């Protein structure tokens, strides 16, 4: 195995040196992948491409998720963006609206178009039908739970793992433990604000926070179903006291350690965290997963990722060739499995490894029909969410403001923010 890897590395190095001397095209591929298995798989795919295509060489540029947007905007403004970009699909769309991402319509073959669900294409397309990215990874937002702690509380989850809002609240109440002094030793649930369980609840209740009018303008219009969903979420902290204020700011490693030690009986996160739980607990913790079902419909966050091409690239045709290779059926499956996510291409998703009982892939697979991007496809969404809306929700969680006043402020301040953004 080691000899085979060494041979591949040396071959790739030889090809790269030969390419440099022969004037081959070199593409810069920016990716935020960070989990060891995923980094290795992406590198292997790039090495295989480079070995087979001495005329088109690809260099990987690694940037952390939390820094990628700032890095790209700085690069774009300097006219030096990477040729290929791996980002959230909503950002592929946003870069397209800003004319930083190249429309891909002329590069996409019929098989790729047909093999990717239309809803996924809609997330990376503008109103004129320009496609700015190729979606290739998705997840499901789930509730991880400690099986031993649920059993001790007399809780038997339904066979399909689907729980109602009331059941989730009941579970969290029964799992929350306090000592004789009233100090909480085990929290029933931790649902970090940034993981967007609350957005899922809004969609499950057919609620609306952001509304796009027929004239193309966006408005903060929080209806009653959305208010009820947000109140359910904040009440878990402020009324039921089954969820800590840790939802506002948390350390990922501490969260997992807290799950291991029993500080949190349940927590919400993307399905890829299964790998981290297994590694941290050395496969000694008996855990399961739940999905919340809504009053009106079932929705979980898919948080899709995509790949786009910089509009300023001098080698768009070559970049498109690599993009189609990187996101083909075989490679989507390889990357998704390494990252503990799901591919978006239907031919890749149909492969048996995504339905096996090992590591509960089959449990997650049954919930994929409910997965969708709960983030509204609005230009500047992340800025509005974290600068205008989330601060108001934080005030409710901290007990500094009532929900009604917070939502009133979120509406007035949010619409002012959208006006400044030119969205009204």
N, C-alpha and C positions, 0 to 999 in steps of 0.2 A: 504493500500500500504506500509506504513512504517513498519507495523507489519510483512508483508510478507518479506520485505528486511531484517529486523532484524533476522527473523527466518532463512533465507538463510545464513546470515553471521555467525550466531551461529552454524548452522549445518556444515558449511564449516570449522569453527574453530575446532569443535569437531572431524571432520574427519581428519583434519591435525594433531591434537594432537595424535589421535589414530594411524595414519599412522606412526608418528615418533616413537611411542612405538613398533610398529609391524615390523619395518624395511622396510617399503615401499620405493619404488624408488621415489626420488624427483628430478624434472627437473627444470632447470632455463630457463625461457623464456624471452629473451631480446626484448623489443619493444619500438619504439620511439613515439607511439601514444601520443597525447598531448591535442587534443580538448576534452572538458569535456564529451560530449556525447559519443565519441569514447572510452575514458578511461573507462567510466562506462560500455559500452557494452562489451569491452574486458574482464574487470573484471568479469562481469556476466557470460560470456562463460567459463572462467577459473573456477569460483566458481561452476558452474553446473557440469563441468568435475570432479572437485575434490570431490564433493559430491557423484557422481556416481562411481568414481574409487578410492577407498581408497588405492589401491595397487600402483597407479601411481599418485603422487601429483605434481602440477605445481605451481611454484612461479614466479611471474612477476617481472622483473627487468626493470626499466624505465630509458632510456637515451635519451637526446635531439637529434634531427636529426643532428644538427651541430656538435655534439660530438661523434656520434655513431661509425664512422669508426676508429677514434683514439682509442676509448675505446676498440673496438674489436681487433684491431691489437696488442694492448698492452696485452690483455687477451690471444690471440692466441700465442704470443711469450712466454708468461709465462706458456703455456700449461693449461690454466684455462678458456677457452672460455665457454660461456653459451651453454646449450644443444640445444636450439632452438633460431633462430635469425630471426627477422622481419627487412627487409632491402629493398633498391631498387633492382630490379631484376638484373640489371647490376652488382651490387656488389655481389649478390649470385653467379653469373657466375665468377666474379673475385676471390672470396674466393675459388671457386672450382678449378680454375686454380692454385691457390697457395696451394692447398691441405688442406685448412682449412675447406671447406664445403664437406660433404659426398655425393657421388653420390646416388641419390634416386631411381634409376630405379627399383630396386628389391622391393621397398616398395609401388610403385604406382600401384593402381588397374586399371583395364580396364575402369571403369566408369570415374575415374578422368582424365585419359589420353584422353578419347574421348570427355569429356565435356569442355576441355580447348583448345582453338584454337592453331593450330600448330605454328603459328607465335609467340605466347606467350612462348611455349616450346623452340623455337629456341633461344629466348633471354636468357635462363638460361642453355643452353646446349653447350658443347664443340664440336670440330670437330669429336670426336670419339662417340658422341651420349650420353655422360654422362649428366644426368640432375641434376643440383645442387640446384634447388629451385622450389617451387610451386607458380606460379604467382596467385595473388588473388584480387588485387585492381588496378584500372586504373582511369584516369581522362581525361578531355579534356581541353586544353589550349584555353581560349576564350577571347573575348574583351568585357568587361562590358562597358555599356554606360548609360549616363543620358538622359532619354527620353525627359524631358522638354527642355534640352539644345539642343538636336538634332532638336526638333520641332521648337525652336526659330531660329535655323540656316537654317530652311527650308529643312531639310534633312528627307526623308522618306526611311528608310531601306527596302530592299527587303523582301518579305514575308518569305522566307526561312532563312533570316539572313546571307546569304553568300555574301560577298563583294570581289571585285577584289582588287589587289594592288592599282590600280589607284583610285578606289572608297575610299579605306581606306585613302589614301593620301589626297584626296579631302575633305573627312569628317574632317580630322584633321586640314586642313587649314581653313576650314569654322568655326570650333569650337574654334580655337585659338583666344583669345581676348587680345588686348593691350590697355592700357590707353593712355591719351594724351601725356604723356612723353615717350611713347614707351615701357614701362614696361609691361611684360606679366602678365595678371591677371588670365587667364585661358589657360592652355595648352590643345591642342586638343587630345593628346595621351601621355600615359606613358607606355612603354613596357620595363620593367626591363631586363637588359642583361641576368641575371641568369634564367629568365623564358623561354628563348630560342625561342622567336618568330623568331629570325633570323635563327635558325636551321630549323624551319618549313619552312621558305621562301626558304632556300637552297634546301630542299627536294621537295617543291612545284615546283621549277624550274628545277628539275632533275639535280641539281648540286652536286658536290663532293668536299669535303675538305680533308677527310681521305680516303685512298684507300688501300684495302688489296690485295696484289699481289698473284699470284698463288702459290708462294713458301711460303706463310704464313706470309711474312713480311708486315709491315704497313708503309705507306708513306703519307706525307702531299703533296697533289697534288690538288691545288685549280684551278678548271676549270672556264671558262667564265660564265656559268650559276650560279655557286656559287658566283663568284665575283659580278655579277649583283644583286643577292639577298642581299648580305651583303651591297652593296652600297645603295640599296633602304632603308635598315634599318638605316644606319648611316646618310644618307641624311635627314632623318626626323629631325635629330638634327642639322646637320652642314649646310645644304642648305635650307631646308624648314622652319626650326626654329619653328616646331610645336610640338616638343618633347624636354624636358629639359635634361640636363646632369644628372639629378636625376637617369637616367637609370643605372648609374654606381654603385651607392650606395643609398639605400633607407631604411627607417624604415617602416615596415609593417603597424603599427598602423597609422603612419603619412600619408601613402599612402591612406588608407581607409578614414581617416579624410579629406584628400584633395579631394577625390571623393565626399564625403558628402557635403563639403563646396563649391564645384565648381572649385577648383584649377585644377583638371583634369576632362575633359569631358568624356574621355575614358581611360581605362587601361587594360592591359593584365594580366591574372593570371589564376590559375587552377580553375575548376568549383566549388570546395569546398568553395571558398570565398563567395558564395551566402549566407551562414549562417551568416558570419561575417557582410556582408552588411546589412542584415535584422536586426541583433541585434544592430549594431552601429546606424542605422538610425531609429530604432524602427518601421520598416516597413513603414516609411513615405516617402522614396525616391523611385520614379518610375524609375526602371532601366530595361535594357534589355541586350541581349547578341548578339554578332556577331561572325562569323567565317570567316577567310580569305580563299578564294579559289585561287589556284595557276594557273599560266599560263599553266603548263603541267599536274599537278594532284593536288588533294586536300589532305592535310596532316595537322593534328594537333597533338600536343605532348600528349601521353598517360601517360608518366612518371610512368610506372607500378611498383608495390611493390610486393615482394614475401616473402617466408619463407623458410629457409634452416636449416640444422642440422650440428652442429659442428662435424668435423671428429674425434676430440679427445674425444667426449662424451663417457662415460662409459655405456650409456643407449640408444643406437641408436634405438633399436627396440621399446622401449617405447616412445621415442621422435617421431618416425614416426607415432605411433598410435595417439598421440595428434595432430601432424601436419595435418593428414588426417581429424581428427575431426574438428579442427579449421578452415580448408579451405573447408569444405563441403558446399553443396548448401545453407542450412539454415544459417550457420554462416557467410559465405561470404556476403550474402544479409544483414544480421543484421549489420555487421561491415561497409559495404559500405554505407548503408543508414545513419548510425550514423555519418560517416565521410564525408558525402555529396559527395561521390565518386560512382563509378560503380564497381560491381563485375566482375570478368573475366570469371568464369564458366558460360557457356551458359544457364544452367538451372536456375541459380540465376538471371542472367541478364534478363531473360524472365518474371520475376515476375512483376506484374502490378505497384508496387510502383515506379519503375524506368521509367515509361512512363506517369505518372500523370501530369496534367497541374499545380498542386500545386508546387510552387517554380521552375517552368519551367524545371522540369525533362524531359518532352517530347521534349523540344527544344534541350537539350543536347543529348538526346537519338538518335535523327536523325543524329547527327554528329559523333557518335561513329564509324561508318564504316571507317572514315578518321583517327581515332586515332591509332598512332603507336609510338614506342619508337624511337625518332629521334636521340638519342645518339648512335653513332656507337659502336658496341659491340667489343671494343678493350680493352685489359688489360691495366690498367693505364690511362683510358680515362680521368677521372676527373683531375688527375695530369697534363696531357698534356693540357687539355682545360684551366685550370686556371693559370698554370704556364708559358705556352708557347703561346697559341693562344689569349686568352682574353686580355692580356696586350697590344697586338698590336691593337686590335679593340678599346680599351680604348683610345689609343693615337690618333686615328682618331676622336673619339667622342670629345675629348678635344681640337681638332684642332691643335695638335702638329705634326701630320704626315699625309701625303696624303695616300689615300687608297692603291694606287699601291705600295708605299714603305712599308707600313705596311704589306701587304700581301706577299711581297717579304721576309721581315724579318720573318713573320710567317712561311713561307715555309722553309727557311734555318735554323732558330732556332728550328722550330718544328721537322724537320728531325734529327737534332743533339740531341734533347731531346729523340726521339724515339730510336736512336742508343744507347744512354746511358741506356735506359730502356731494351735494348736487343731485341727490336722489329724489327730491321733491320739487 
